[in-house]
Structures are given as structure tokens and as C-alpha cells.
């Protein structure tokens, strides 16, 4: 396979994965979309903490997250507070620390995402 063909194949594969994620987001409620985004951020920017939990190490404002998810910032903040009350995440200043990854997976309804 030539380099050009390999590059096109790789791009097509990535585009297909992205399209599936976008379609799944359109069928999920706000809590599921937020949980799915948290999982993606854990995969790409997660740092395990010695005391337990996974810190999402990215400079992303609540407004930016809400915009990416297609929801109002107030709804995002309410959902994050619910996740905190359910002991799925810890919120410290502007940081999100995932403390129960299993709960986040269940909330994301991963059967729809994959």
C-alpha cells in the first residue's frame, strides 16, 4: 500500500469514528453526552492521581464544554453538580477529577457510542 493510499485509508477511518460519535451524541440526553465527553477527555488528557481518581488536565472552560456538547452552560454546571452528588466526579476550582470511572461509563451509555 502506498503512503498516499495509507493516508487516505487512515483519514477515512478516523472520519468514520468521528461520524459515529457525532451521531451517538444526537441520540443521547445531556447527562449521557457529558459523561461521554468526560470519557473522551479522560482518554486524551487524563492523569491518574496518587490519592486515587483521574484528573482531566486540560484548560477547557465550562462555557467551551457546554458549547461542544450543544447545551447551555447552566445545564452543564447542573449536570456536573449531579455527577458530584452521585460521587462520580470531584470538582475542585476549574478541575474535574473522575473518582468513579465505572459510573461515568454507565452514564455515558457506551453501548450507543460504540
C-alpha positions in Angstrom: 0.0 0.0 0.0 1.4 3.4 -1.0 1.9 6.2 1.5 -0.9 8.2 -0.2 -3.3 5.3 0.0 -2.5 4.5 3.6 -3.0 8.2 4.5 -6.4 8.3 2.8 -7.4 5.0 4.4 -6.4 6.3 7.9 -8.3 9.6 7.4 -11.4 7.7 6.2 -11.2 5.5 9.3 -10.9 8.5 11.6 -13.7 10.3 9.9 -15.9 7.2 10.3 -15.2 7.1 14.0 -15.9 10.8 14.4 -19.2 10.5 12.5 -20.3 7.6 14.8 -19.6 9.8 17.9 -21.5 12.7 16.5 -24.5 10.6 15.6 -24.5 9.0 19.0 -24.4 12.4 20.7 -27.5 13.4 18.8 -29.4 10.4 20.4 -28.2 10.9 23.9 -29.6 13.1 26.7 -27.4 15.8 28.3 -26.1 13.6 31.1 -25.1 10.9 28.7 -23.4 13.4 26.4 -21.5 14.9 29.3 -20.4 11.5 30.6 -19.2 10.6 27.0 -17.2 13.8 26.8 -15.7 13.1 30.2 -14.6 9.6 29.0 -13.1 11.1 25.9 -11.2 13.7 28.0 -10.0 11.0 30.4 -8.6 9.1 27.4 -6.9 12.1 25.9 -6.0 14.2 28.9 -6.4 12.1 32.0 -3.7 11.9 34.6 -4.0 9.3 37.4 -3.6 10.8 40.8 -1.7 9.0 43.6 -4.6 9.5 46.1 -7.0 8.0 43.5 -9.1 9.4 40.8 -8.2 10.7 37.3 -7.5 14.4 36.8 -8.7 15.8 33.5 -5.7 18.0 32.7 -7.0 20.4 30.0 -7.7 24.1 30.0 -11.3 24.0 28.9 -13.9 26.3 30.4 -17.4 25.3 31.4 -18.7 27.5 28.6 -16.5 25.8 26.0 -17.6 22.3 27.2 -21.2 23.4 27.0 -20.7 24.7 23.5 -19.1 21.5 22.4 -21.9 19.5 23.8 -24.7 21.8 22.4 -26.1 22.8 25.8 -26.3 25.9 27.9 -23.6 26.4 30.4 -26.1 26.4 33.2 -27.2 22.9 32.2 -23.6 21.6 32.1 -23.0 23.0 35.5 -26.1 21.4 36.9 -25.1 18.0 35.4 -21.6 18.3 36.8 -23.1 19.1 40.2 -25.3 16.0 39.9 -22.3 13.9 39.0 -20.6 15.3 42.1 -23.6 14.5 44.3 -23.5 10.9 42.9 -19.8 10.7 43.8 -18.8 10.1 40.2 -16.6 13.2 40.0 -15.0 15.7 42.3 -14.9 19.4 41.3 -12.0 21.5 42.5 -11.9 25.0 41.2 -11.9 24.6 37.4 -10.7 21.0 37.5 -12.7 17.8 37.1 -11.4 14.7 38.9 -13.1 11.4 38.0 -13.5 9.3 41.1 -15.7 6.5 39.8 -14.9 5.7 36.2 -17.4 2.8 36.2 -20.3 5.2 37.0 -19.2 7.5 34.2 -19.1 4.6 31.7 -22.7 3.6 32.8 -23.9 7.2 32.5 -22.4 7.5 29.0 -24.4 4.5 27.9 -21.4 3.3 25.9 -23.4 0.7 24.0 -24.7 3.6 22.0 -21.3 5.2 21.5 -19.5 2.1 20.2 
